[in-house]
Amino acid sequence: MDHSEQTDFRGNRIRSKQALDDWHATVVPEAALEPDLPIVDAHHHLYGEPTDTHHYRLEHLGKDLAGGHRVIDTVYIEAYFSGWRQSGPEAMRPVGEVELITSLTKTPLAIDGGPCQVAAGIVSHADLMLGDRVADVLEAEREAGHGRLRGVRHMSAYNDGVVGKTIANPPKQYLLADPVFRRGIAQLERFGLSFDVWAYHYQLSDLMDLADAFPAVPMILDHVGGVIGVAEFRSRRAEVRTQWASDMLKLAARPNVYVKIGGLGMPVFGFGFEERERPASSEELAYAWQPFIDTCVQTFGPERCLFESNFPVDKQSCAYTELWNAFKLATRSLSADERKDMFYRTACRAYRLPALEATGDRIGTRTLGIGR
């Protein structure tokens, strides 16, 4: 579908859970490519009740994981107030999400290709605008996570146009530069936690400043830096992408910053796959996403790039198996070690999961001979 045919932006979740299931049922699922390549899915969500319009529960993730790829572990990322406490101090309510996810994922999922530990790492929400006072929240979340809490995400993606109007709880402008917010970041350093950054392409200079101010805090940029391709940015996509690539090169000079490659299935990127009669194939996805993937690899290097599914949000464009097939197709020209970095090792380093990295190496050596 040509980008110009998409006339408006309706948000990143335009189809309900049932509508998505019906849409994906219109195509025959692809077989997983290179099914023995170890993967750590560095970004997914779980939320909602079966009666909710939008929901994605552990059983749905399990079905996606059963599509043939060797996903050995996942990193859970906060979203949609999942499991938040309904009473008590407002600042402490996000602790309920960590409690819920930890309780749901006590044991690995039994998948045909091998077990998958869902939420081996957990990235929670904590209101960093509490400044120093966020320490109490972080302590409670660390206790609730039973050793699995790895970082915090506090959304900073700000837009005062059409895109921003679709966000239920938009952040304040210039959040990353706020001195109170930065005192909250200082608490992440104290607790040994990373910071997941969900920001748009025109906010990358703010992230550069933040990364310079806190060089000891690992900062993981979500969704390749949120390159908006809809609304007021549609007519100048080429200009936007050129500026984004330039800013990514500057950002990569900060050694504490990593970039997640994914989220490209969200409608906000402007590819228009969600408007089609049928979901995209892996070849179509790889062709469309290749320039973004290449830029990330060229600027950050494979050792600081990690793949994410961003499911179920990216399901608006494609199925789980096809998404990982696309990533595999798009990295065919890279070496075995470079692909090992992008598919699991970088995620393990960014989120401080050395035992999982060793597991991936052991599986990869046994099944693929990589790393020998």
C-alpha positions as CSV (number, residue, x, y, z in Angstrom):
1,M,0.0,0.0,0.0
2,D,1.3,3.4,-0.9
3,H,1.9,5.7,2.1
4,S,-0.1,8.5,0.5
5,E,-3.2,6.3,0.6
6,Q,-3.3,6.4,4.4
7,T,-5.1,9.6,5.1
8,D,-5.3,9.8,8.9
9,F,-3.9,8.4,12.1
10,R,-6.1,6.5,14.4
11,G,-3.6,5.3,17.0
12,N,-1.4,2.2,17.2
13,R,-4.2,-0.2,18.2
14,I,-6.8,0.1,15.5
15,R,-8.1,-3.5,15.5
16,S,-9.5,-5.2,18.5
17,K,-8.2,-8.5,19.7
18,Q,-11.0,-10.4,17.9
19,A,-10.6,-8.4,14.8
20,L,-6.9,-9.1,14.8
21,D,-7.4,-12.8,15.2
22,D,-9.9,-12.7,12.2
23,W,-7.5,-10.7,10.1
24,H,-4.5,-13.0,10.7
25,A,-6.7,-16.0,10.0
26,T,-6.9,-14.8,6.3
27,V,-3.4,-16.1,5.6
28,V,-1.5,-19.3,5.9
29,P,1.2,-18.9,8.6
30,E,4.8,-19.0,7.4
31,A,7.2,-21.6,8.7
32,A,9.9,-20.2,10.9
33,L,13.2,-19.5,9.2
34,E,16.4,-20.8,10.9
35,P,14.4,-22.2,13.8
36,D,17.5,-23.1,15.9
37,L,18.8,-19.5,16.1
38,P,18.4,-18.5,19.8
39,I,16.3,-15.4,20.4
40,V,15.6,-13.2,23.4
41,D,12.5,-11.2,22.7
42,A,13.6,-7.9,24.4
43,H,10.2,-6.2,24.4
44,H,6.7,-7.4,24.8
45,H,3.6,-6.7,26.9
46,L,0.9,-8.7,28.7
47,Y,-2.3,-7.0,29.7
48,G,-6.1,-7.0,29.8
49,E,-9.0,-9.3,30.6
50,P,-10.7,-11.6,28.0
51,T,-13.6,-9.3,28.0
52,D,-11.5,-6.2,27.1
53,T,-11.4,-4.9,23.6
54,H,-7.6,-5.0,23.6
55,H,-5.9,-7.8,25.6
56,Y,-2.9,-10.0,25.3
57,R,-2.5,-12.6,28.0
58,L,0.1,-15.2,28.7
59,E,-1.8,-17.9,26.8
60,H,-1.7,-15.6,23.7
61,L,2.0,-15.1,24.0
62,G,2.5,-18.8,24.4
63,K,0.6,-19.4,21.1
64,D,2.8,-16.9,19.3
65,L,6.0,-18.5,20.8
66,A,4.9,-21.9,19.5
67,G,5.2,-20.6,15.9
68,G,8.6,-22.3,15.5
69,H,11.3,-19.7,16.5
70,R,13.6,-20.6,19.3
71,V,12.8,-17.9,21.8
72,I,14.6,-18.8,24.9
73,D,13.7,-15.9,27.1
74,T,11.8,-12.6,27.0
75,V,12.0,-9.2,28.7
76,Y,8.7,-7.9,29.9
77,I,8.0,-4.2,29.4
78,E,5.4,-2.3,31.3
79,A,2.3,-1.1,29.5
80,Y,-1.3,-0.2,29.8
81,F,-1.4,-0.1,33.6
82,S,-1.4,-3.9,33.6
83,G,-1.9,-5.3,37.1
84,W,-1.6,-1.9,38.8
85,R,-3.0,-1.8,42.3
86,Q,-6.5,-0.3,42.5
87,S,-6.0,1.2,45.9
88,G,-3.3,2.5,48.2
89,P,-0.8,5.3,47.6
90,E,-0.8,6.3,43.9
91,A,2.9,6.2,43.6
92,M,3.0,2.5,44.7
93,R,0.3,1.3,42.3
94,P,2.7,0.3,39.5
95,V,4.2,-2.3,42.0
96,G,1.2,-4.4,41.2
97,E,2.3,-4.9,37.7
98,V,5.6,-6.4,38.8
99,E,3.7,-8.6,41.3
100,L,1.3,-9.8,38.6
101,I,4.0,-10.6,36.0
102,T,6.2,-12.3,38.5
103,S,3.4,-14.5,39.7
104,L,2.3,-15.4,36.2
105,T,5.7,-16.5,35.0
106,K,7.2,-18.5,37.9
107,T,8.0,-21.4,35.6
108,P,9.1,-21.4,31.9
109,L,6.6,-22.1,29.2
110,A,6.9,-25.5,27.6
111,I,7.4,-24.9,23.9
112,D,8.1,-27.6,21.3
113,G,11.5,-26.1,20.5
114,G,12.5,-25.9,24.2
115,P,11.5,-24.0,27.3
116,C,11.0,-20.2,27.3
117,Q,11.3,-18.2,30.4
118,V,8.9,-15.3,30.0
119,A,9.8,-12.1,31.8
120,A,13.3,-13.3,32.7
121,G,13.9,-9.6,32.9
122,I,11.2,-7.1,34.0
123,V,11.1,-3.4,33.1
124,S,8.5,-1.7,35.3
125,H,6.9,1.7,35.5
126,A,7.8,4.1,38.2
127,D,7.0,7.8,38.3
128,L,10.5,9.4,38.0
129,M,8.9,12.8,38.5
130,L,8.8,11.8,42.2
131,G,12.5,12.6,42.1
132,D,14.4,11.2,45.2
133,R,11.1,9.8,46.6
134,V,10.9,7.2,43.8
135,A,13.4,5.2,45.8
136,D,10.6,3.7,47.9
137,V,8.8,2.6,44.7
138,L,11.9,1.1,43.3
139,E,12.6,-0.8,46.5
140,A,9.1,-2.2,46.5
141,E,9.3,-3.2,42.8
142,R,12.7,-4.8,43.4
143,E,11.3,-6.9,46.2
144,A,8.2,-7.8,44.1
145,G,10.4,-8.8,41.2
146,H,12.4,-11.5,43.1
147,G,15.6,-10.7,41.3
148,R,14.1,-10.1,37.9
149,L,13.6,-6.3,37.9
150,R,16.1,-4.9,35.4
151,G,14.9,-1.4,34.6
152,V,12.2,1.3,34.5
153,R,10.3,2.8,31.6
154,H,8.7,6.2,32.0
155,M,7.3,7.3,28.7
156,S,8.7,10.5,27.3
157,A,7.2,10.4,23.8
158,Y,5.6,13.8,23.4
159,N,3.7,15.1,20.5
160,D,1.4,18.1,20.4
161,G,-0.3,17.1,17.1
162,V,-2.5,14.3,15.8
163,V,-0.3,11.5,17.2
164,G,-0.3,13.0,20.7
165,K,-4.1,13.2,20.7
166,T,-4.3,9.3,20.5
167,I,-2.3,8.9,23.8
168,A,-4.4,8.5,26.9
169,N,-1.8,9.8,29.4
170,P,0.7,11.9,27.4
171,P,3.9,12.9,29.1
172,K,5.0,16.5,29.7
173,Q,7.1,18.2,27.1
174,Y,10.9,18.2,27.7
175,L,10.5,15.5,30.3
176,L,14.0,14.2,29.9
177,A,15.5,17.6,30.8
178,D,13.4,18.2,33.8
179,P,15.6,18.4,37.0
180,V,13.1,16.6,39.2
181,F,12.9,13.8,36.6
182,R,16.7,13.6,36.5
183,R,16.8,13.1,40.3
184,G,14.6,10.1,39.6
185,I,17.1,8.9,37.0
186,A,19.8,9.2,39.7
187,Q,17.8,6.7,41.8
188,L,18.0,4.2,38.9
189,E,21.7,4.5,39.0
190,R,21.7,4.0,42.8
191,F,19.6,0.8,42.4
192,G,21.6,-0.5,39.4
193,L,18.7,-0.3,37.0
194,S,18.5,0.7,33.3
195,F,16.2,3.2,31.7
196,D,14.0,2.3,28.7
197,V,13.4,5.3,26.6
198,W,10.2,5.6,24.5
199,A,10.7,8.9,22.7
200,Y,10.1,10.3,19.2
201,H,12.7,11.1,16.6
202,Y,12.8,14.8,17.3
203,Q,13.6,14.1,21.0
204,L,16.9,12.3,20.4
205,S,19.0,15.3,21.3
206,D,17.3,15.3,24.7
207,L,18.4,11.7,25.2
208,M,21.9,12.6,24.2
209,D,22.0,15.2,27.1
210,L,20.5,12.7,29.5
211,A,23.0,9.9,28.6
212,D,25.8,12.4,29.0
213,A,24.5,13.3,32.5
214,F,24.2,9.7,33.6
215,P,26.9,7.7,31.9
216,A,26.6,4.8,34.4
217,V,22.9,4.2,33.6
218,P,22.3,1.9,30.7
219,M,19.7,3.6,28.4
220,I,17.8,1.5,26.0
221,L,16.1,3.4,23.2
222,D,12.8,1.7,22.2
223,H,11.4,1.3,18.7
224,V,14.5,2.6,16.8
225,G,13.8,6.1,18.2
226,G,10.1,6.4,17.2
227,V,10.4,7.8,13.6
228,I,6.9,9.2,13.0
229,G,5.7,8.8,9.4
230,V,2.1,9.9,9.7
231,A,0.1,13.1,10.1
232,E,2.2,16.3,9.8
233,F,5.4,14.2,9.1
234,R,4.0,12.2,6.2
235,S,4.9,14.8,3.5
236,R,8.5,15.0,4.7
237,R,9.4,11.5,5.5
238,A,12.7,11.6,3.6
239,E,13.8,14.7,5.5
240,V,12.7,13.1,8.8
241,R,14.6,9.9,8.2
242,T,17.8,11.8,7.1
243,Q,17.7,13.8,10.3
244,W,16.9,10.7,12.4
245,A,19.9,8.9,10.9
246,S,22.2,11.8,11.7
247,D,20.9,12.0,15.2
248,M,21.3,8.2,15.7
249,L,25.0,8.6,14.7
250,K,25.5,11.3,17.4
251,L,23.5,9.3,19.9
252,A,25.7,6.2,19.3
253,A,28.7,8.1,20.5
254,R,27.2,7.6,24.0
255,P,28.4,4.1,25.0
256,N,25.7,3.6,27.6
257,V,22.9,3.8,25.0
258,Y,21.5,0.7,23.2
259,V,18.8,0.7,20.5
260,K,15.9,-1.8,20.2
261,I,15.0,-2.7,16.7
262,G,11.3,-3.2,16.5
263,G,8.1,-1.4,16.9
264,L,8.1,-0.9,13.2
265,G,4.8,-2.6,12.9
266,M,3.1,0.2,14.8
267,P,0.9,2.4,12.5
268,V,2.7,5.5,13.7
269,F,5.7,4.7,11.5
270,G,3.5,5.1,8.4
271,F,4.2,1.9,6.5
272,G,0.4,1.3,6.2
273,F,0.5,-2.5,6.6
274,E,-2.3,-2.3,9.1
275,E,-4.6,-1.0,6.4
276,R,-4.2,-3.9,4.1
277,E,-6.8,-6.7,3.5
278,R,-4.2,-9.3,4.7
279,P,-1.2,-9.2,7.0
280,A,2.2,-8.6,5.5
281,S,4.6,-11.4,4.7
282,S,8.1,-11.5,6.1
283,E,9.7,-10.5,2.8
284,E,7.5,-7.5,2.5
285,L,8.4,-6.5,6.1
286,A,12.1,-7.0,5.6
287,Y,12.1,-4.9,2.4
288,A,10.2,-2.0,4.2
289,W,12.2,-2.2,7.4
290,Q,15.7,-2.8,6.0
291,P,16.7,0.9,5.8
292,F,15.9,1.3,9.5
293,I,17.7,-1.8,10.6
294,D,20.7,-1.0,8.5
295,T,21.0,2.5,10.0
296,C,20.9,1.1,13.5
297,V,23.5,-1.5,12.8
298,Q,25.8,1.0,11.0
299,T,25.6,3.6,13.8
300,F,25.4,1.5,17.0
301,G,27.0,-1.7,15.8
302,P,25.4,-5.2,16.3
303,E,26.8,-5.2,19.9
304,R,24.4,-2.4,20.9
305,C,21.4,-3.5,18.8
306,L,18.7,-5.8,20.2
307,F,15.6,-7.1,18.5
308,E,12.1,-6.8,20.0
309,S,8.7,-8.0,18.9
310,N,6.7,-5.2,20.6
311,F,3.9,-7.7,20.7
312,P,1.0,-7.5,20.7
313,V,1.2,-3.9,19.3
314,D,3.1,-4.8,16.2
315,K,0.5,-7.5,15.5
316,Q,-1.5,-4.7,13.9
317,S,0.9,-5.2,10.9
318,C,2.1,-8.8,11.1
319,A,2.2,-12.1,12.9
320,Y,4.9,-13.1,15.4
321,T,6.5,-15.7,13.3
322,E,6.6,-13.4,10.2
323,L,8.1,-10.6,12.3
324,W,11.1,-12.7,13.4
325,N,11.4,-14.1,9.9
326,A,11.7,-10.6,8.6
327,F,14.5,-9.8,11.1
328,K,16.3,-12.9,10.0
329,L,16.0,-12.0,6.3
330,A,17.1,-8.4,7.0
331,T,20.3,-9.6,8.7
332,R,21.4,-12.3,6.2
333,S,24.5,-10.3,5.2
334,L,25.8,-10.2,8.8
335,S,28.2,-12.6,10.3
336,A,27.1,-15.4,12.7
337,D,28.6,-13.5,15.7
338,E,26.9,-10.2,14.6
339,R,23.5,-11.9,14.4
340,K,24.1,-13.7,17.7
341,D,24.6,-10.2,19.2
342,M,21.4,-8.8,17.7
343,F,19.1,-11.8,18.4
344,Y,20.1,-12.5,22.0
345,R,23.5,-11.4,23.3
346,T,22.9,-7.6,23.3
347,A,19.6,-8.0,25.1
348,C,21.4,-10.1,27.8
349,R,24.1,-7.5,28.2
350,A,21.8,-4.5,28.2
351,Y,19.5,-6.1,30.8
352,R,22.4,-7.7,32.8
353,L,21.3,-11.3,32.2
354,P,24.6,-13.2,31.9
355,A,23.2,-16.6,32.7
356,L,20.8,-16.3,29.8
357,E,23.6,-15.2,27.5
358,A,25.5,-18.4,28.4
359,T,22.3,-20.4,27.7
360,G,22.0,-18.9,24.3
361,D,25.6,-19.5,23.5
362,R,25.2,-23.2,24.6
363,I,22.1,-23.7,22.5
364,G,23.6,-21.9,19.5
365,T,26.8,-23.8,19.7
366,R,25.0,-27.2,19.9
367,T,22.5,-26.5,17.2
368,L,24.2,-24.1,14.8
369,G,27.9,-24.3,15.5
370,I,28.0,-20.6,16.0
371,G,30.7,-19.2,18.1
372,R,33.1,-22.1,17.6
